[in-house]
Amino acid sequence: GNSVTQMEGPVTLSEEAFLTINCTYTATGYPSLFWYVQYPGEGLQLLLKATKADDKGSNKGFEATYRKETTSFHLEKGSVQVSDSAVYFCALKGGSGQNFVFGPGTRLSVLP
Amino acid sequence: DAGVIQSPRHEVTEMGQEVTLRCKPISGHDYLFWYRQTMMRGLELLIYFNNNVPIDDSGMPEDRFSAKMPNASFSTLKIQPSEPRDSAVYFCASTLEGWRNTIYFGEGSWLTVV
């Protein structure tokens, strides 16, 4: 079946540091890939997505590129802010199923 | 556009009581999901529906949990009787058929069973 693996957290960075959160997936076929963000006390919100190989999703300074050869979708941001502190979930949809598969989430804390 | 609407937002109940959580998906969406989130277990899929029909309920913890979707615009998740270990945030989410389509989450129902 489909699955998503994310790097373990928590990740703690200083403001303006570079961020990478690794995500790899296993799926049959050609899934779509997503990053969701959950701020404290809120639901999950779509951050960005990519629907085919080599696509780059981007939003709010975050980027992720769909790499089929390495089955990865790593999240990056060049300069994080305190307001980026949240839990980030990698997810996939499609391939062999219609339901979404979420990774375990990575908690990010950005210190001023 | 209205998003996924859940109620109640917060509920505190005593052990043994019945709890009913409600969800209105985004109009036109044909998939509806119920998730549970806890610190220990993270985000767990409980059940999902397609066109109001339950497709996979393998994540429902036990017989105390039940979910229904009587029509395309309403779903309930019921816990009877409730136990302290059911304390969690319960999310409802909806999406459209198709592998490119995004899943949209409600703001969650924060349940505390004392």
Interface residues (C-beta under 8 A of the other chain):
Chain A: Y30 P31 S32 F34 Y36 E42 G43 L44 Q45 L46 K49 T51 F89 A91 K93 G94 G95 Q98 N99 F100 F102 P104 G105
Chain B: Y31 F33 G42 L43 L45 Y48 N50 I55 D56 F91 A93 T95 E97 W99 R100 N101 T102 I103 Y104 F105 G106 E107 G108
